[in-house]
Amino acid sequence: MAILSWLRGKKHFMRRDAVDEFREYAEAELARLRASDQAFDEVLYRQAVDLVLEKLTAHKPAHG
């Protein structure tokens, strides 16, 4: 899945702009898949995106 390839290239997920960048990427990928894949399951895709976002935002780095 393209989302996993995108994630492998990222290093700092806790930055707010990285999470926003992922959301933008996910929306663009959604549009691309809708247009090109008749068997595309949007519900499953959105569940995967939500799971990734949950994992990215769940961990808070320690300051100190």
MMTF fields as JSON, N, C-alpha, C and O atoms, coordinates in Angstrom:
{
  "mmtfVersion": "1.0.0",
  "mmtfProducer": "UNKNOWN",
  "numBonds": 255,
  "numAtoms": 256,
  "numGroups": 64,
  "numChains": 1,
  "numModels": 1,
  "chainsPerModel": [1],
  "groupsPerChain": [64],
  "chainIdList": ["A"],
  "bondAtomList": [4, 2, 8, 6, 12, 10, 16, 14, 20, 18, 24, 22, 28, 26, 32, 30, 36, 34, 40, 38, 44, 42, 48, 46, 52, 50, 56, 54, 60, 58, 64, 62, 68, 66, 72, 70, 76, 74, 80, 78, 84, 82, 88, 86, 92, 90, 96, 94, 100, 98, 104, 102, 108, 106, 112, 110, 116, 114, 120, 118, 124, 122, 128, 126, 132, 130, 136, 134, 140, 138, 144, 142, 148, 146, 152, 150, 156, 154, 160, 158, 164, 162, 168, 166, 172, 170, 176, 174, 180, 178, 184, 182, 188, 186, 192, 190, 196, 194, 200, 198, 204, 202, 208, 206, 212, 210, 216, 214, 220, 218, 224, 222, 228, 226, 232, 230, 236, 234, 240, 238, 244, 242, 248, 246, 252, 250],
  "bondOrderList": [1, 1, 1, 1, 1, 1, 1, 1, 1, 1, 1, 1, 1, 1, 1, 1, 1, 1, 1, 1, 1, 1, 1, 1, 1, 1, 1, 1, 1, 1, 1, 1, 1, 1, 1, 1, 1, 1, 1, 1, 1, 1, 1, 1, 1, 1, 1, 1, 1, 1, 1, 1, 1, 1, 1, 1, 1, 1, 1, 1, 1, 1, 1],
  "groupList": [{"groupName": "MET", "atomNameList": ["N", "CA", "C", "O"], "elementList": ["N", "C", "C", "O"], "formalChargeList": [0, 0, 0, 0], "bondAtomList": [1, 0, 2, 1, 3, 2], "bondOrderList": [1, 1, 2], "singleLetterCode": "M", "chemCompType": "L-PEPTIDE LINKING"}, {"groupName": "ALA", "atomNameList": ["N", "CA", "C", "O"], "elementList": ["N", "C", "C", "O"], "formalChargeList": [0, 0, 0, 0], "bondAtomList": [1, 0, 2, 1, 3, 2], "bondOrderList": [1, 1, 2], "singleLetterCode": "A", "chemCompType": "L-PEPTIDE LINKING"}, {"groupName": "ILE", "atomNameList": ["N", "CA", "C", "O"], "elementList": ["N", "C", "C", "O"], "formalChargeList": [0, 0, 0, 0], "bondAtomList": [1, 0, 2, 1, 3, 2], "bondOrderList": [1, 1, 2], "singleLetterCode": "I", "chemCompType": "L-PEPTIDE LINKING"}, {"groupName": "LEU", "atomNameList": ["N", "CA", "C", "O"], "elementList": ["N", "C", "C", "O"], "formalChargeList": [0, 0, 0, 0], "bondAtomList": [1, 0, 2, 1, 3, 2], "bondOrderList": [1, 1, 2], "singleLetterCode": "L", "chemCompType": "L-PEPTIDE LINKING"}, {"groupName": "SER", "atomNameList": ["N", "CA", "C", "O"], "elementList": ["N", "C", "C", "O"], "formalChargeList": [0, 0, 0, 0], "bondAtomList": [1, 0, 2, 1, 3, 2], "bondOrderList": [1, 1, 2], "singleLetterCode": "S", "chemCompType": "L-PEPTIDE LINKING"}, {"groupName": "TRP", "atomNameList": ["N", "CA", "C", "O"], "elementList": ["N", "C", "C", "O"], "formalChargeList": [0, 0, 0, 0], "bondAtomList": [1, 0, 2, 1, 3, 2], "bondOrderList": [1, 1, 2], "singleLetterCode": "W", "chemCompType": "L-PEPTIDE LINKING"}, {"groupName": "ARG", "atomNameList": ["N", "CA", "C", "O"], "elementList": ["N", "C", "C", "O"], "formalChargeList": [0, 0, 0, 0], "bondAtomList": [1, 0, 2, 1, 3, 2], "bondOrderList": [1, 1, 2], "singleLetterCode": "R", "chemCompType": "L-PEPTIDE LINKING"}, {"groupName": "GLY", "atomNameList": ["N", "CA", "C", "O"], "elementList": ["N", "C", "C", "O"], "formalChargeList": [0, 0, 0, 0], "bondAtomList": [1, 0, 2, 1, 3, 2], "bondOrderList": [1, 1, 2], "singleLetterCode": "G", "chemCompType": "PEPTIDE LINKING"}, {"groupName": "LYS", "atomNameList": ["N", "CA", "C", "O"], "elementList": ["N", "C", "C", "O"], "formalChargeList": [0, 0, 0, 0], "bondAtomList": [1, 0, 2, 1, 3, 2], "bondOrderList": [1, 1, 2], "singleLetterCode": "K", "chemCompType": "L-PEPTIDE LINKING"}, {"groupName": "HIS", "atomNameList": ["N", "CA", "C", "O"], "elementList": ["N", "C", "C", "O"], "formalChargeList": [0, 0, 0, 0], "bondAtomList": [1, 0, 2, 1, 3, 2], "bondOrderList": [1, 1, 2], "singleLetterCode": "H", "chemCompType": "L-PEPTIDE LINKING"}, {"groupName": "PHE", "atomNameList": ["N", "CA", "C", "O"], "elementList": ["N", "C", "C", "O"], "formalChargeList": [0, 0, 0, 0], "bondAtomList": [1, 0, 2, 1, 3, 2], "bondOrderList": [1, 1, 2], "singleLetterCode": "F", "chemCompType": "L-PEPTIDE LINKING"}, {"groupName": "ASP", "atomNameList": ["N", "CA", "C", "O"], "elementList": ["N", "C", "C", "O"], "formalChargeList": [0, 0, 0, 0], "bondAtomList": [1, 0, 2, 1, 3, 2], "bondOrderList": [1, 1, 2], "singleLetterCode": "D", "chemCompType": "L-PEPTIDE LINKING"}, {"groupName": "VAL", "atomNameList": ["N", "CA", "C", "O"], "elementList": ["N", "C", "C", "O"], "formalChargeList": [0, 0, 0, 0], "bondAtomList": [1, 0, 2, 1, 3, 2], "bondOrderList": [1, 1, 2], "singleLetterCode": "V", "chemCompType": "L-PEPTIDE LINKING"}, {"groupName": "GLU", "atomNameList": ["N", "CA", "C", "O"], "elementList": ["N", "C", "C", "O"], "formalChargeList": [0, 0, 0, 0], "bondAtomList": [1, 0, 2, 1, 3, 2], "bondOrderList": [1, 1, 2], "singleLetterCode": "E", "chemCompType": "L-PEPTIDE LINKING"}, {"groupName": "TYR", "atomNameList": ["N", "CA", "C", "O"], "elementList": ["N", "C", "C", "O"], "formalChargeList": [0, 0, 0, 0], "bondAtomList": [1, 0, 2, 1, 3, 2], "bondOrderList": [1, 1, 2], "singleLetterCode": "Y", "chemCompType": "L-PEPTIDE LINKING"}, {"groupName": "GLN", "atomNameList": ["N", "CA", "C", "O"], "elementList": ["N", "C", "C", "O"], "formalChargeList": [0, 0, 0, 0], "bondAtomList": [1, 0, 2, 1, 3, 2], "bondOrderList": [1, 1, 2], "singleLetterCode": "Q", "chemCompType": "L-PEPTIDE LINKING"}, {"groupName": "THR", "atomNameList": ["N", "CA", "C", "O"], "elementList": ["N", "C", "C", "O"], "formalChargeList": [0, 0, 0, 0], "bondAtomList": [1, 0, 2, 1, 3, 2], "bondOrderList": [1, 1, 2], "singleLetterCode": "T", "chemCompType": "L-PEPTIDE LINKING"}, {"groupName": "PRO", "atomNameList": ["N", "CA", "C", "O"], "elementList": ["N", "C", "C", "O"], "formalChargeList": [0, 0, 0, 0], "bondAtomList": [1, 0, 2, 1, 3, 2], "bondOrderList": [1, 1, 2], "singleLetterCode": "P", "chemCompType": "L-PEPTIDE LINKING"}],
  "groupTypeList": [0, 1, 2, 3, 4, 5, 3, 6, 7, 8, 8, 9, 10, 0, 6, 6, 11, 1, 12, 11, 13, 10, 6, 13, 14, 1, 13, 1, 13, 3, 1, 6, 3, 6, 1, 4, 11, 15, 1, 10, 11, 13, 12, 3, 14, 6, 15, 1, 12, 11, 3, 12, 3, 13, 8, 3, 16, 1, 9, 8, 17, 1, 9, 7],
  "groupIdList": [1, 2, 3, 4, 5, 6, 7, 8, 9, 10, 11, 12, 13, 14, 15, 16, 17, 18, 19, 20, 21, 22, 23, 24, 25, 26, 27, 28, 29, 30, 31, 32, 33, 34, 35, 36, 37, 38, 39, 40, 41, 42, 43, 44, 45, 46, 47, 48, 49, 50, 51, 52, 53, 54, 55, 56, 57, 58, 59, 60, 61, 62, 63, 64],
  "secStructList": [7, 2, 2, 2, 2, 2, 2, 2, 6, 7, 1, 7, 6, 6, 1, 2, 2, 2, 2, 2, 2, 2, 2, 2, 2, 2, 2, 2, 2, 2, 2, 2, 2, 2, 2, 2, 7, 6, 6, 7, 7, 2, 2, 2, 2, 2, 2, 2, 2, 2, 2, 2, 2, 2, 2, 2, 2, 2, 7, 7, 7, 7, 7, 7],
  "xCoordList": [0.849, 0.0, 0.896, 1.924, 0.509, 1.308, 1.503, 2.521, 0.555, 0.683, 1.926, 2.666, 2.154, 3.309, 4.61, 5.574, 4.653, 5.849, 6.092, 7.232, 5.048, 5.177, 5.707, 6.586, 5.167, 5.574, 7.041, 7.719, 7.533, 8.929, 9.889, 10.994, 9.488, 10.355, 10.338, 11.114, 9.481, 9.345, 10.102, 10.209, 10.623, 11.416, 10.787, 10.936, 10.104, 9.628, 8.111, 7.584, 7.415, 5.961, 5.286, 4.123, 5.98, 5.347, 5.197, 4.411, 5.923, 5.768, 4.37, 3.882, 3.742, 2.386, 2.329, 1.388, 3.328, 3.296, 3.444, 2.936, 4.118, 4.24, 2.89, 2.546, 2.129, 0.802, -0.114, -0.87, -0.047, -0.84, -0.435, -1.285, 0.863, 1.349, 0.804, 0.424, 0.761, 0.209, -1.267, -1.718, -2.017, -3.441, -3.628, -4.486, -2.825, -2.903, -2.558, -3.226, -1.512, -1.115, -2.249, -2.573, -2.847, -3.904, -5.108, -5.707, -5.463, -6.585, -6.268, -7.125, -5.044, -4.64, -4.622, -5.048, -4.133, -4.098, -5.514, -5.786, -6.413, -7.811, -8.412, -9.074, -8.187, -8.709, -8.123, -8.835, -6.828, -6.172, -6.751, -7.036, -6.925, -7.445, -8.902, -9.293, -9.701, -11.1, -11.168, -12.008, -10.276, -10.298, -9.731, -10.107, -8.838, -8.12, -8.431, -8.023, -9.132, -9.324, -10.801, -11.356, -11.432, -12.856, -13.145, -14.251, -12.172, -12.357, -11.926, -11.863, -11.636, -11.151, -12.197, -13.362, -11.782, -12.663, -12.351, -11.399, -13.154, -12.903, -13.045, -12.3, -13.971, -14.151, -12.887, -12.409, -12.354, -11.133, -9.956, -9.144, -9.868, -8.795, -8.874, -7.867, -10.069, -10.226, -9.925, -9.379, -10.273, -9.936, -8.418, -7.896, -7.717, -6.253, -5.647, -4.732, -6.148, -5.649, -5.909, -5.03, -7.1, -7.423, -6.508, -6.076, -6.214, -5.322, -3.916, -3.294, -3.421, -2.097, -2.084, -1.152, -3.098, -3.16, -3.226, -2.606, -3.969, -4.052, -2.673, -2.282, -1.95, -0.614, 0.367, 1.211, 0.257, 1.178, 0.975, 1.931, -0.245, -0.538, -0.633, -0.737, -0.601, -0.75, 0.507, 0.408, 1.662, 2.921, 3.343, 3.457, 3.568, 4.051, 5.508, 5.797, 6.427, 7.837, 8.1, 7.488, 9.016, 9.381, 10.25, 11.137, 9.995, 10.808, 11.714, 11.253, 12.983, 13.799, 15.142, 15.977],
  "yCoordList": [-1.178, 0.0, 1.243, 1.278, 2.223, 3.444, 4.175, 4.841, 4.062, 4.733, 4.235, 5.025, 2.925, 2.369, 2.849, 3.11, 2.969, 3.51, 4.944, 5.327, 5.729, 7.125, 7.183, 7.986, 6.328, 6.328, 5.967, 6.527, 5.033, 4.618, 5.768, 5.783, 6.717, 7.84, 8.969, 9.916, 8.891, 9.978, 9.663, 8.505, 10.706, 10.505, 11.127, 10.58, 12.231, 12.975, 13.109, 14.148, 12.063, 12.056, 12.907, 13.278, 13.223, 13.957, 15.438, 16.132, 15.921, 17.324, 17.524, 16.699, 18.593, 18.887, 18.934, 18.42, 19.547, 19.66, 18.301, 18.119, 17.352, 16.015, 15.301, 14.613, 15.461, 14.856, 15.503, 14.812, 16.818, 17.521, 17.084, 16.904, 16.915, 16.465, 15.08, 14.81, 14.198, 12.867, 12.949, 12.248, 13.799, 13.953, 14.417, 13.902, 15.383, 15.871, 14.757, 14.588, 14.002, 12.882, 11.858, 11.382, 11.523, 10.517, 10.952, 10.132, 12.222, 12.721, 12.683, 12.328, 13.044, 12.99, 11.547, 11.264, 10.649, 9.228, 8.683, 7.869, 9.117, 8.707, 9.115, 8.31, 10.34, 10.815, 10.014, 9.662, 9.73, 8.966, 7.558, 7.066, 6.914, 5.55, 5.487, 4.554, 6.462, 6.51, 6.553, 5.898, 7.332, 7.525, 6.336, 6.112, 5.574, 4.562, 3.117, 2.21, 2.87, 1.501, 1.236, 1.715, 0.469, 0.19, -0.69, -0.651, -1.481, -2.371, -1.71, -2.369, -0.423, 0.306, 0.319, 0.633, -0.022, -0.033, 1.205, 1.207, 2.248, 3.512, 3.378, 4.014, 2.575, 2.394, 1.791, 2.263, 0.768, 0.137, 1.109, 1.148, 1.889, 2.881, 3.903, 4.209, 4.424, 5.424, 4.823, 5.507, 3.565, 2.907, 2.812, 3.029, 2.49, 2.408, 3.775, 3.886, 4.807, 6.165, 6.574, 7.141, 6.293, 6.637, 5.908, 6.486, 4.644, 3.881, 4.477, 4.604, 4.839, 5.457, 6.779, 7.045, 7.6, 8.883, 8.68, 9.425, 7.682, 7.386, 7.018, 7.486, 6.189, 5.78, 6.952, 7.084, 7.788, 8.914, 9.95, 10.591, 10.115, 11.161, 10.637, 11.438, 9.321, 8.745, 8.913, 9.112, 8.839, 8.914, 10.364, 11.102, 10.752, 12.108, 12.0, 11.353, 12.612, 12.523, 13.217, 14.235, 12.646, 13.232, 14.458, 14.46, 15.487, 16.707, 16.723, 16.491, 16.989, 17.083, 16.651, 16.667],
  "zCoordList": [0.0, 0.0, 0.0, 0.677, -0.738, -0.879, 0.444, 0.636, 1.347, 2.647, 3.373, 3.958, 3.336, 4.033, 3.418, 4.138, 2.11, 1.454, 1.893, 2.159, 1.972, 2.407, 3.837, 4.15, 4.698, 6.1, 6.279, 7.139, 5.472, 5.591, 5.338, 5.881, 4.532, 4.196, 5.206, 5.082, 6.191, 7.159, 8.441, 8.846, 9.071, 10.281, 11.524, 12.617, 11.39, 12.559, 12.522, 12.125, 12.935, 12.853, 13.912, 13.749, 14.986, 16.066, 15.745, 16.39, 14.777, 14.385, 13.821, 13.049, 14.197, 13.73, 12.201, 11.598, 11.583, 10.127, 9.448, 8.342, 10.071, 9.487, 9.495, 8.534, 10.569, 10.642, 9.607, 8.924, 9.494, 8.48, 7.076, 6.205, 6.864, 5.557, 5.237, 4.098, 6.238, 6.02, 5.647, 4.742, 6.337, 6.012, 4.564, 3.848, 4.144, 2.76, 1.778, 0.758, 2.093, 1.242, 1.147, 0.059, 2.291, 2.32, 1.488, 0.792, 1.552, 0.749, -0.745, -1.554, -1.111, -2.519, -3.015, -4.134, -2.187, -2.553, -2.678, -3.561, -1.813, -1.892, -3.237, -3.893, -3.638, -4.924, -6.083, -7.023, -6.014, -7.08, -7.164, -8.256, -6.025, -6.012, -6.459, -7.161, -6.063, -6.522, -8.045, -8.662, -8.637, -10.085, -10.854, -12.005, -10.238, -11.01, -10.642, -11.367, -9.553, -9.086, -8.817, -7.829, -9.705, -9.545, -8.336, -7.797, -7.903, -6.757, -5.444, -4.407, -5.491, -4.322, -3.215, -3.459, -2.004, -0.829, 0.013, 0.793, -0.147, 0.541, 2.056, 2.802, 2.511, 3.953, 4.561, 5.593, 3.936, 4.424, 4.382, 5.306, 3.313, 3.191, 4.326, 4.964, 4.572, 5.64, 7.018, 7.884, 7.222, 8.484, 8.648, 9.741, 7.57, 7.62, 7.916, 8.732, 7.261, 7.499, 8.949, 9.598, 9.455, 10.845, 11.824, 12.82, 11.544, 12.411, 12.414, 13.468, 11.241, 11.155, 11.917, 12.675, 11.725, 12.439, 13.95, 14.709, 14.378, 15.809, 16.361, 17.43, 15.637, 16.083, 16.048, 16.935, 15.041, 14.919, 16.013, 16.45, 16.451, 17.428, 18.859, 19.788, 19.066, 20.401, 21.246, 22.456, 20.645, 21.396, 21.553, 20.574, 22.769, 23.045, 23.476, 24.483, 22.747, 23.125, 24.464, 24.787, 25.222, 26.518, 26.304, 25.451, 27.075, 27.008, 28.224, 29.342, 28.025, 29.199, 28.947, 29.852]
}
